[in-house]
Amino acid sequence: MTGKPSLVPLAIPNLLGREADYLQACISSTFVSSVGPFVTRFEDSLARLSGAEATTVVCSGTVALQMALTGLGIGAGDLVMIPSLTFIATANAVSHAGAAPWLVDCDAAGWTMDLDRCRHLIETETEPAPGGRRHRTSGQVLKALMPVMIMGATLDFAATVALAREYGLKVVVDAAAAIGAAGPDDTPLAATGVDAVCYSFNGNKTVTCGGGGAIAGNKGLIDRIRHLCSTARVGRDYDHDEIGYNFRMTNVQAALGVAQLERLDDFLAAKLRIRNAYADFAGGYQSLHPFPEPPTGRSVHWFSGFWYSGPDATLPSRFREHMQSAAIDLRPFWKPIHLQAPYRTALASPMPVVDDLWTRIFPLPCSTHLTDGDLDRVLTAAREFWNVHD
Ligand SMILES: *Cc1c(COP(=O)(O)O)cnc(C)c1O
């Protein structure tokens, strides 16, 4: 025994419901592969939750985004606008679909893709083209906007869809971390006028399948994606009508997902409680602020914490070191896409907001079963630091 306190992790799965029972049912029934009752149940529940005509589940959130683009006919020679402030999977999904990301700065108030900046780029750097807008210097065609519901925050769907329609673009929403979120008046995500909504069920997400993803959209799109993801097989024989993928989710993963969704309301309530604790804490310090939340619609606070607005550029890394030495798992936030090696030469807007912001963001422990004792440990350690440095 070293006497050191155990680490308070950032976000770990809460598997205290019927997960084990449902996994046992997969084994007892031998339905452990890509066909099975839990796959169907999970897809039906997700479609209802999303207000979508249909939903299909896949093996990861990255694949969900990739296949939404492919299903919409977006690929080689095309551009997709994404915010630079996101997890790298958003950009990778665009690349895997054969297209290229066009990186856009965030708006300072909401941390979501700056729509004014998007409009300016479209107006000044593109011209009309079939199915989208041709980028004058590269010749690539902008086909879609892919906004990110950052850490579960909702979006201005009306403005996003209006901008896209004005220029003939599709909208694919990276809702990887936003299960349970909604638009204005509780409009479910897939009923906001967008073309596709994509979720992740990675181990650190609010609802996890261990790994997995889903796409919600209209029936034609989802049927097309389901076909592509299951080897493009037609009929019962080994006939395949195009080059498909094996991107399916297994019944074992879906069993976890079904058990997790049964407790979604509890998970969301726990996330909100944690979010409010960090927001209350931040309220006591001049230079700390909760993560932003759009005024209308419902955000879900997958990650919460606070950010630092003060002048001392050395404080963020010193705060991380302080928390790590108190055995609190505080890591740097996602390094923006335009600073990542594979995307340094990608098309990109100027990035004044993201360049200044990303190091100032502190995502704090937020597992749905975070104990009061652990929350207290986080806040006590943070208080020790900010009482001296605010
Ligand atoms: C988690 C996440 C993804 C990727 O999902 P995976 O299931 O890990 O592939 C994509 N975008 C965002 C914003 C995420 O948070």
The ligand as an SDF file (V2000), in Angstrom:
LIG
                    3D

 15 15  0  0  0  0  0  0  0  0999 V2000
  -16.4770    9.9470  -29.8140 C   0  0  0  0  0  0  0  0  0  0  0  0
  -16.5290   10.8810  -30.9500 C   0  0  0  0  0  0  0  0  0  0  0  0
  -16.4100   10.4350  -32.2870 C   0  0  0  0  0  0  0  0  0  0  0  0
  -15.9800    9.0460  -32.6890 C   0  0  0  0  0  0  0  0  0  0  0  0
  -16.6930    7.9750  -32.2630 O   0  0  0  0  0  0  0  0  0  0  0  0
  -15.9920    6.5300  -32.2090 P   0  0  0  0  0  0  0  0  0  0  0  0
  -17.1200    5.6430  -31.8030 O   0  0  0  0  0  0  0  0  0  0  0  0
  -14.9090    6.6030  -31.1680 O   0  0  0  0  0  0  0  0  0  0  0  0
  -15.4600    6.1930  -33.5460 O   0  0  0  0  0  0  0  0  0  0  0  0
  -16.5910   11.3530  -33.3060 C   0  0  0  0  0  0  0  0  0  0  0  0
  -16.8460   12.6430  -33.0540 N   0  0  0  0  0  0  0  0  0  0  0  0
  -16.9450   13.1230  -31.8000 C   0  0  0  0  0  0  0  0  0  0  0  0
  -17.2460   14.5710  -31.5860 C   0  0  0  0  0  0  0  0  0  0  0  0
  -16.7780   12.2660  -30.6920 C   0  0  0  0  0  0  0  0  0  0  0  0
  -16.8660   12.7760  -29.4530 O   0  0  0  0  0  0  0  0  0  0  0  0
  1  2  1  0
  2  3  1  0
  2 14  2  0
  3  4  1  0
  3 10  2  0
  4  5  1  0
  5  6  1  0
  6  7  2  0
  6  8  1  0
  6  9  1  0
 10 11  1  0
 11 12  2  0
 12 13  1  0
 12 14  1  0
 14 15  1  0
M  END
$$$$
